């Protein structure tokens, strides 16, 4: 049985993930320069793990079969999907279960 403290923590985590999801939506539509700069310091490539498609709720366009995930609207997917992740915080939202990483911009 879940304690009150655990319920509170789960609600807080969900609220935090929801905030980040809304933030990403707003950023990709209104801070295009920031998005370009973020993508420039991002390393790796999408391995189609589907983790970003499962933040809070699973995307209805995510298809999973035999341990493989794919997007049914990949060529038409929304901007926030194309740009994910924009920051290390986005990777934290999916517990770093992503092939993307961000290089340290202090080294440049």
ZIHU-V958569 format. One record per residue. N is the residue number from 1. SS is DSSP state (H for helix, E for strand, L for the rest). PHI is phi in whole degrees, 0 to 359 (* if undefined). D_LAST is the distance of its C-alpha to the last C-alpha in Angstrom with 2 decimals. Layout:
N,SS,PHI,D_LAST / N,SS,PHI,D_LAST
//
This chain:
1,L,*,50.27 / 2,L,282,47.22 / 3,L,280,47.32 / 4,H,298,46.76 / 5,H,296,43.55 / 6,H,293,42.25 / 7,H,298,43.25 / 8,H,298,41.48 / 9,H,296,38.28 / 10,H,295,38.58 / 11,H,295,39.14 / 12,H,297,36.17 / 13,H,297,33.91 / 14,H,297,35.34 / 15,H,297,34.91 / 16,H,295,31.24 / 17,H,297,30.69 / 18,H,296,32.71 / 19,H,302,30.70 / 20,H,296,27.41 / 21,H,296,29.17 / 22,H,294,30.38 / 23,H,301,27.01 / 24,H,299,25.40 / 25,H,301,28.34 / 26,H,295,27.98 / 27,H,298,24.23 / 28,H,294,24.55 / 29,H,265,27.48 / 30,H,235,26.52 / 31,L,230,22.74 / 32,H,298,21.82 / 33,H,298,18.72 / 34,H,299,17.37 / 35,H,298,18.42 / 36,H,300,16.63 / 37,H,296,13.29 / 38,H,294,14.01 / 39,H,294,15.08 / 40,H,295,11.97 / 41,L,260,10.00 / 42,E,272,13.26 / 43,E,239,14.15 / 44,L,105,17.75 / 45,L,218,20.91 / 46,L,292,23.90 / 47,L,258,26.49 / 48,L,55,29.08 / 49,L,285,29.74 / 50,L,83,31.03 / 51,H,298,29.68 / 52,H,291,28.24 / 53,H,275,31.71 / 54,H,241,33.41 / 55,L,288,31.87 / 56,L,70,35.00 / 57,L,229,37.21 / 58,L,283,37.02 / 59,L,298,36.42 / 60,L,292,39.73 / 61,L,265,38.12 / 62,E,280,36.74 / 63,E,246,38.95 / 64,E,235,39.20 / 65,E,208,41.44 / 66,L,52,41.70 / 67,L,76,38.39 / 68,E,245,36.49 / 69,E,248,35.16 / 70,E,207,34.88 / 71,E,258,34.72 / 72,L,287,37.93 / 73,L,237,36.29 / 74,H,310,32.96 / 75,H,289,33.09 / 76,H,245,34.09 / 77,L,298,32.09 / 78,L,297,30.96 / 79,H,303,27.59 / 80,H,295,26.67 / 81,H,285,27.39 / 82,H,296,25.34 / 83,H,269,22.24 / 84,L,294,22.58 / 85,L,271,20.42 / 86,L,260,18.39 / 87,L,204,17.12 / 88,H,301,17.45 / 89,H,300,20.74 / 90,H,295,22.12 / 91,H,293,21.70 / 92,H,297,23.45 / 93,H,300,26.29 / 94,L,249,27.01 / 95,L,54,26.52 / 96,L,59,23.49 / 97,L,270,25.98 / 98,L,211,23.66 / 99,L,277,21.84 / 100,L,278,18.72 / 101,E,216,15.81 / 102,E,246,12.58 / 103,L,282,9.34 / 104,L,288,7.76 / 105,H,286,5.51 / 106,H,291,5.54 / 107,H,281,3.81 / 108,L,287,0.00
//
